[in-house]
Amino acid sequence: MIEELERVRAFRADEPPPSEAATASAQAALSQLIRDEPPQNTSPATAAPATAAPLRQRLLGRGGDRQRRRARRARAVIVVALTCIGIVIAGALGSPTATTPPSATAAALEQLARVAASQAWTGTPGPGSYLFTASVSLVESDTLGPGSRECAVMLRQHREIWIATNGAGALRESNSDGQFTSAGDRTACLLDHMTNPASQDSGGTSRFGPGGLSFPTRNWHALSTRPAKLLVQLRKLDGGPRNAGEDFVHIGDFLRESDTPPAIRAALYRAAALIPGVRLLGAVRDHAGRVGLGVAFFDHRHRTGELIFSRHTAALLGEDDFARSGKLITWTVYLQSKIVHTLPAAPLAG
């Protein structure tokens, strides 16, 4: 037991101690969690381990679905200050909290918020106008071949999307640099005569009528600029598990392929600073080679997601998803975003 405590004390010993305000807030949060915890019939020795949810996918806006991609689901983390032994441990958090975040992370996100808030907003696209976004991603594509064998490949996907305020627009995707994910996938693909990984789900261009695509919300003015309240609103609008990992997902969901007003963008950055497990990575490069500010979510010691922002414009440059092993799974870089007044010629999506 003594050895275990020494190892805990040594963990991140170079980090500054939490402030008195952070300690008091964390202790109060922990006490409330303990009071609210329902009785458990399953002992820790027999409890089933948590499982990771599926990777995020790009969804087209059909039947009420959104075209925005979802990030990996991650379990929540709350940093709890225990003054009796002077250590910090991680635990589960079931709701957003205004616990004081680490100063460096909060300061960096506050700077991004000020940059965003200082910018002008032209409003959502007017009649005959569309928000155009161009991006490149590394994605996994799964196809069931003629022999009912699943063929999985990793593709570099080039994506262009045009979205009007009413959800009309267009989507163009093309794939390149396809690679089989494993020897087994290669065998399955070849048995079904799929010899070119890049040809799998090769994409194309489609147009959508009103409601076919969507922004995160049609009523930006209904969102609060108070960070803690905004986190609660995002949970209601975006859905998903109610935990800190999903809160981090929501931040990305409301920034990508979206003409988010500057005031809400600023509130999103400040809200991210309140999410337990969010940490500043400092200067990082996205997969287009651009240097930006990296902010990541850690499920305990495991980084599961990362957002990269421009220090100069506060725009979202890119995002990465990681397995618990630390392996990079998927990534996206956002190369262009602007208001346009024309759509590409393409058939209407069925």
N, C-alpha and C positions, 0 to 999 in steps of 0.2 A: 504493500500500500504506500509506504514512504517513497519507494522508487517511482511509482506511478505519479504521485503528487509532484515530485521533482521534475519529471518529464513535462507535466502540465505547466509548471511554473516557468520552465525554460522555453516553452513554445512562444515564439514571437516576443521574446523578452525585450527586444529593442524597441518595441512599439511604446509610445507614451501612454501612461495610465489614463483611464476614462475620467472625464470631469465629474465633479460632484453632482451636477445636474443630470448627466448621462447615467450615473450610477443609480441615483434615486429613481429616475424614470424607468430604467431597466428592471430594478427591483420591484417596482410597482407593477410593471407589466408581467413579470414572472409570477408574482403573488396572485394576480388576477387570473392568469392561465391555470394555476394550480386550483384555484377556487372553482373555475368553470369546467375543469376536466371531468368528464363523466366517469363512472366506475368502470373498471376494466376487468373482464373475466378471463382474458388470455394473459398468461404470464410472459415476461420478457423472453424467457428461454424458448417459448413455443410460438411467439408472435411471427406472423408472416412478414418477410422483408418487403419494403416498398419497391415497386417496379417503375421503371421509367416509362413515360408515355411516348407515343409515336413522334417522329420528327415532324417539324412544321412542313406544311405543304402550301403551294399557291392554289387558291381556290377561285374558280370563276363564279360570278354572281348569278347563278341559276337557282331558282326555287328558294330564294332568300339567302343563299350562301354568299360569302364575300370572296373577292378575288385576292384579298390580302393573305400573305403567308403567316402561318403560326409558328412561333418558336418552340423549342423543346420545353416540356413541362418540367419544372424543377421543384423540389420540395422547399418549403419555407425555412428561413434561418432567422433567428433572433439572437442578438448579442446581449448577453446578460452579465452585468457586473456583479461579482460576488465579493464584497469588501472583506468578509470574514477571513478569506484566504488569499485575497488579492489577485484573483485570476479572472479570465473571461472565457466563458464556454458558449457553445452554440446549441440552440434548441429549436423547437417548432413554434411557428407563429401563425395564428389563424386569421388575423385581420391587420389592416394597415396600421402603422404606428408612427408617431411623431418623435420617436426616440432620437436624440441628437446623433447624427451620423459622424463618422470619422472626419476630422477637420479638413484634411487634404481633399477628400472626395467631395465634401460639401462645397468647399471653396471653388474647385474646378467646375462643378455643375452650376454653381451660382454665377460664375463668369460666363458660361454658355448661356444661361438664362438672361443675363443682361444684354448680351450681344443680340439674342433673338428678340427681346422686347424692344430694342431700339430700331428694328426694321419696320418698313412699311408693309402693309397687307393690302393687296388689291381685291381681296374677297375671293369667294369661290368663282369658278369660271362662269361668265355671263352667257346669255343666249348665243348659240353658235360657237362657243369656245370650249376648249378641253384642256385639262391638265395632262401634259405629256411627260412621262418618265421613262428613261432608258436605263437598263441595268444589265449586269452580267452575273451569273450565279454558277456555283458548282452544286448540282442537284443529283439525286438518285432517281432513276426511272425504272419502274417495274412493269413488265408486260407478261401476260399469260399467252404463250405461244399456241400454235395449232395442236401440239401434243399435250396441252394442259400442263406444260412445264413453265415455271416462273423464270423469267430471264431478267436479271437486275444488272444495270450498268450505271456508272457515274458519267454525267454529261456536263459540259459547259454550256449553259443556256443563255442565249441572248434574248432579252425581253424588252419590248416597247409596248406601252399601254397609254391609251387616250381615254380620259374619263370626264364626262360632263356632269354638271350638278345633278341632273335627273337620272344619272346612272347609265346613260347611253354612251357609246364609245367604241373602241376597237382594241384588239390585243394581237400582237405579233410576236411569235417565238420561233427561234431556230436553234438547233443543237450542233455542237462540234466537240472534237477531242474526246469522244466516247471511249471509256475503258471498262472492261468487265470487272466486277467487284471481287471476284474470286475465280479459282479454277473450276469450281462447281457451276458457277453461273456461266462461264464460258462454254462448258460442255452442254448445258441445257440450251443455251442460245444456238449453238452450232447444230444440235439435234433438230431444232426447229428452223434450220436454215437462216438464222439471223447472224450473218457473218460480219456485219458492220455495226458496232456499238453505237456510233453516232446517228444511225438511221432510226434508232428506236424512239418512238414517240416524237417524230421529227418536227412536229409543230406546224406552223403556218400562220395565216392571218384571218381573223374573224371579226365581224362587226356585231355590235349588240344594241338592241333597242333600249328604251327607258327601263331602268331597273335591272338591266343585265349586269352592270358593274356597280360599284358603290365606293363612297368614301367612308371612313370610320363612323361618321355621323352626318346628318343633314342639318343639324342645328348646333353649330359651334357655340353660339351665344348661350346655350343652356349649360355649358360646362363651366365649372368653377375655376377661378385662378388661384384658389387656396389649395396648396399641394395636397394636404391630407384629405380634404374633401374630394379633390379630383381623383385620387386613388380609389375611393369608394365608388365614384361615378363610373370609372373605367371598368370596374368589376361588373357592374350592372349592365353596361353596354357591350362589353367584349366577352363576357362569360368565362367559362373555364374554371379550374380549381381555384379556391380562395386561399392562396398562399403567396409568399413573397416571390417565389420563382415566376408565378403567373403574372404578378404585378409588373415584373421586369419585362415580360412578354408584351404586356399592354403598352408600355412606353414605346417600344418599337412599332407596334401595330398602328399607333396614332401618328407616327412620323413618316413611315414609308409610303410612297405613292399617294401622298395626301397633301392638300394645300392648307395645312394647319395654320391658323392665325398666330401671329407672333406672340400674343399674350398667352395663348394656350401652350405654345411651344415652350415658353419660359416656365410656365407652371409645370409642364411635364419634366423638365430638367430638375426643378426643385423637388418634385415628387419623387424622382428617382433617387435623390439623396436621402429620402426617408425610408427607403426599402432596405431592410436588414439583408446583408449579404452582398450589397452593391459596393464595389471597390474600384478605385482609380488605378489604371494601368500606366498612365502617363502617355508619352509620345509613342505611337505605334504606326505601322504602315498597313494600309488596306491592300487588297489583292490587285489593285490597279497601281500600286506603288506610291500612293499619296500618303503623306504624313498627317495624322490626325490625333485626336485625344481619345484614348481607349478607356471605356468604362465597362466593367464586367460584373456578372452575377456569379457568386460562389455558393454552391450548395455544400455547406461545411467547407472542406478544403478543395472541392472539385469545381473548377470553372465550367459552367454549362452554356453560357451565352455571353456575347460581347458586342457592344455597339461602338462605332467609331465616328467621331464628330469632327467637323472642321472647326478649328479654333477661331477662324476669321469670320465665318458666316453662321456658325452653330448648326449647319445643315448635317443631316445624317449621310455620311460617306459610305459606310458599309457595316456589315454585321457578320459574325461568325457563330457557329454552333459546335459544341464539343461533346464528346462522350465522357463518361465519368473517368475513363482511363487517361483523359487529357488529349486524346486524338481529335484532330479537327475533322468534322463530319461534312458540314456544308458551309458555304460562304456566299455573300452577295456584295457587290459594289454598285452604288447608284451614281451614274455618270452624268445624267442631265435631267433637269426638271424645269419646265416652262409652260406658259399658256400659249396654245396654238389655236388656229381657227379652221383647220381642215383635218379630214380623216383619210386614211389610205383606202383605196378601192379594195373591197373584200366582200365575200358572201356573208349574209346574216347568219349568225350562229343558230343552229337548230335547237 
